[in-house]
């Protein structure tokens, strides 16, 4: 294996590691957003009064 092939393979591995770190970060952000949405819908989020609660449409 010549030197350029080794350098090329090392750069490819480093790039793959960086992409995996970015992907993990994005997945965590999406999970946090989904958690917040569910908490809002269930009314368990720390929000202002009346946000995410039941809506009385009979009035």
Secondary structure as the mmCIF struct_conf table of DSSP 4:
data_model
#
loop_
_struct_conf.conf_type_id
_struct_conf.id
_struct_conf.beg_label_comp_id
_struct_conf.beg_label_asym_id
_struct_conf.beg_label_seq_id
_struct_conf.end_label_comp_id
_struct_conf.end_label_asym_id
_struct_conf.end_label_seq_id
HELX_RH_AL_P HELX_RH_AL_P1 UNK A 3 UNK A 42
TURN_TY1_P TURN_TY1_P1 UNK A 43 UNK A 43
BEND BEND1 UNK A 45 UNK A 46
TURN_TY1_P TURN_TY1_P2 UNK A 49 UNK A 52
BEND BEND2 UNK A 53 UNK A 53
#
